[in-house]
Amino acid sequence: MSVRRERDAHGWPSFNEYVVCAIGEQSLQRELTYVGKGVERLLSAYQEGLLSIERLRERMPALRQRQQVLSAELRAIVDQTNDRAAFLRLGETLTAFLERLRSAAGTLGVIEHQRIVRLLVEDVPVGDRKKPR
């Protein structure tokens, strides 16, 4: 089975999914920046006397909570992006390894093939393997 079919069968991420995560990360980063600037604007308005302490106390908790939620989502997407990138590298590495193995296998003789099979195969069941009573 090819690495690409194996990846698809097990739900490993594709390059397109990796790009989607990167776009989501950028979007969350922009929104986090926007919320951060909102906090700064509220504090500036309070310092300039344009906003009462009561109004500041009303509005800040919601903004801080939104900041925390966005930060957590951003961390999750960054972690997910890193995991997907690692899977992509693994798939590329496996594909390159299989290609090298196939090309090397073409130059091996019968004795070398038998030696490799003996190293890889521990037991070959033949016939019915029912346990004796």
Secondary structure, 3 states (H helix, E strand, C coil): CCHHHHHHHHCCCCHHHHHHHHHHHHHHHHHHHHHHHHHHHHHHHHHCCCCCHHHHHHHHHHHHHHHHHHHHHHHHHHHHHHHHHHHHHHHHHHHHHHHHHHHHHCCCCHHHHHHHHHHHCCCCCCCCCCCCC
